[in-house]
Amino acid sequence: MRDLLLKGKEAYGVVSVKAEFEAEGTRMDELLRLLDIARTAGLPVTVKIGGCEALRDLYEARQIGVRYIVAPMVETPYALSKFIDAKNTVYPQEERSDTGFLFNMETITGYYNRESLITEATKDEGAQGIVFGRSDFVGSLGRPGDSINDVDVTKRISEVAEICRSADLELVVGGGVSIDALSALRTIADIHLSRFETRKIIFGSAALDVPNIEKGLLNAAHFEILWLLNKRDYYSRITNEDARRIETLEQRWRVLGTPI
């Protein structure tokens, strides 16, 4: 996994590794292992917290030193203000410049509120940018997941890109990013794009100009598969480590089948 990250960083424009307290339900021991792998490759970590004011997630992210924090499912300026208040409570002013704070725009409601959300984000000590989640966005429209690359979806993201550029905010695009997404991503990047991301790997926008970026996305998928295998094996060992002792005790005492 480290070698894949090094290859991604050196050849394909990888700039960060990602974990999610939200959709993935990342446990702290998993995050610490991911952090260790990422740091051996010289890459920072991005964490999506569990909600707009998930204080415990923010405290843990600050404790281990992540580079980017993303708040999920922010649909209204009020929800964004709660995230901003929470991160400003947890992070002292002198530490905030070392961390990028972004929020997910991933529903049609958030899209309709894009102007007011960006106004809220650009207030003093606000947020640094938006992560546009395409999968949840098309889901909020009642459309299938394979519509993420449709022209009208890309058009809406491009409108958000234009506003972000004018407001000097970062724009990150995620949700079903694969080789099929490259054309849509390039259309958005012609307006404004800071980064794009798969489930575990984040690329700088300049990666779109890498001649063999398709191999970079394959490299990212390879990393994610190995990470999931590692996770499966790790918890399998924990599950099985006491199996022999349980069997020995049950054979000796027959407790489990005996009424208390």
Buried (B, 14 or more C-beta within 10 A) or exposed (E): BBEBBBBBBEBBBBBBBBBBBBEBEBEEEBBEBBBEBBBEBEBBBBBBBBBBBBEEBBEBBBEEEBBBBBBBBBBBBEBBBBBBEBBBEBBEEEEBEEBBBBBBBBBBEBBEBBEEBBBBBBEEEBBBBBBBBBBBBBBBBEBEEEBBBBEEBBEBBBEBBBBBEEBEBBBBBBBBBBEEBBEBBBBBBEBBBBBBBBBBBBBBBEBBEBEEBEBBBBBBBBBBEBBEEBBEEEEEEEEEEEEEEEEEEEEEEEEEEEEE
